[in-house]
Amino acid sequence: MLTKQDLSQITNIIQTAIQPVNNRLDKIDKKLNEHDKKFDNIDTQFKTVNKKLNKLQKDLDVNIDFFDDYSVKHENRLESIEHHLGLPTLSTI
């Protein structure tokens, strides 16, 4: 049967044996934390870019709607003028 002293010695041997592994894991953990910080920064930058892209898309949609309405109004006006002057429409030329 093992005594308390035997168990203590076994524990010390195991701790000594795994100490290099623990040291290496600590270094890896530090590197992972550094990478996490970098990815957090990149994530923040992507969110900023995404917000700007959404704003640009909204502005573009407003401009497209404006010029589409503007074009339709001018098309109707041109057709009205052509009809009034008795000219053939552009689509028949």
Secondary structure, 3 states (H helix, E strand, C coil): CCCHHHHHHHHHHHHHHHHHHHHHHHHHHHHHHHHHHHHHHHHHHHHHHHHHHHHHHHHHHHHHHHHHHHHHHHHHHHHHHHHHHCCCCHHHC
